[in-house]
């Protein structure tokens, strides 16, 4: 799911499994695209584009089964502090997406206030091993 048609087009080129469905949606609005409770919800490189995490985590908690997981994979805050931002090529023109700096504690506090607890957290580095590139957080309801 993505708010951007351009990012969905890029994702559709990379993933062609019939088990994967792409949805154009704004997760800051009511989640009319979900109808049930789920064992797993994932957010990949999307939450950095949301200014207020709490409503998104609250909605995730509503649609997650008890014992279910939320996986978050985001550009690490350290990379954002250094000025890295999401970029996408559209019609041979580079566009820089709106981004919001979230501290690791912002994710943790929003999760806890929504009844989600930290199950695991990792940092993934590029080859230079100087600054983490990706922050992953797994939450459990």
N, C-alpha and C positions, 0 to 999 in steps of 0.2 A: 504494500500500500504506500502511496506517495501522493503528495500534494502537487507535485510537478509532473506534467506530461512528459517533459524532456527526460527526467530521471527514470520514469517508468519505461520509456522507449529504450534507454540504455540497459536497464535490467532485463527487459524482455529479450534483448539480443543475447545476453549472457546465459539466461536460464530458460530452457525450453521444455521442462518437465510438465506433463499434463496434470501433475499433482499440485502445481503452483499456480495460483490465480493472482493476477495483479489488479489492484483496485485503486482508482483515483479518488482520494478522500482527504479531508482536512481533519486531523485527529484533535484539533482544538475545538471542533464542533461536536454535537451529539453523534455517537457512534451508531448510526443506522445500518452500517455495513456488517455488523455482527448480530447474530440471532440467538446465540447459545452461550454456554460457558465452556471454556477451553482448558486443556492441560498445559498449553504452552502459548505464550505471546512473545513475539520478538520485535525489537526495535533496532535497526541497523542504520547508523549514520543519519538518524532523523531528529533525535531529541536536541541536538545542538541548534536546530532551526526553530525551536519552540521557546518562547520567552519564559513562560510559567509552567514548570514541570508538574506541579501538584494536581491540576485537573486531569492531566493525561494519566498520571499514576492512579488516581482515584478511579478513572474509567477502566483502566487495566485491571484493577482489583475487583471491579464489578463483574467483569467478563471472565475472570479466572476461577477455575474450580478450586476448592479447598485442597491444598497439597500441590497445586499447579505451580508452574514456573514462568517467570518473565526473564528473557535474555535481552540484555542491552549491550550493543557494541557501538561505541562512539569514538570520534576523534578525541584523543586524550586531551584533557584540559591544558596540559603543558604545551602541546602543539598549538592550541588556540592562543595561549598567552604569548607565544612566540610569533603570532600573526598568521598562522596557517588557517585557511578558510576553504570550504567546499567550492569546487569549480566544475563547470560542465560546459562542453562545447555544444552550441546550438547554431546550426547553419554557419559553421566555420567561425563562430564568434564565441570567445570565452566569456561566460557569465559567472560572476561570483555571487553565491547565495548569501542571504541574510543569515547571520550566525549570532548566537548568544553564548557568552562564556558562562559555563556552569562549573562550579567547583565540585569535586567528588562528594563533598558533604551535601551539596544541593540534591544530588541523586538519592543519597542515603536518607536524608530527612523527608523528602517527598515520598519515598517508598514506605518508610515507617508510618507516616501519617495516613497512608492508604492501606494499612494492614499487611504490608509486604516486608519480609525480612531478608537480610543478606544471606545468601546460600554460598556464594563464591564471588571472588573478584580477582581479576588478572590485568596485567599490563603487558602489551606486546610491543616489541621494539623493531625498528628497521635494522639493517645490517650494521649501522654505526653504533648501536647500543648506547647512544648518548642520551636521547630523550625518548620516552615511550610514545608510540604513534597511536595505539588503540587502547582504550579502556574497556574492559568487559566486566559487566556485573550481572550475576544471576541472582534473582530474587525468588522467594518462595512464599506462597500464601498459606 
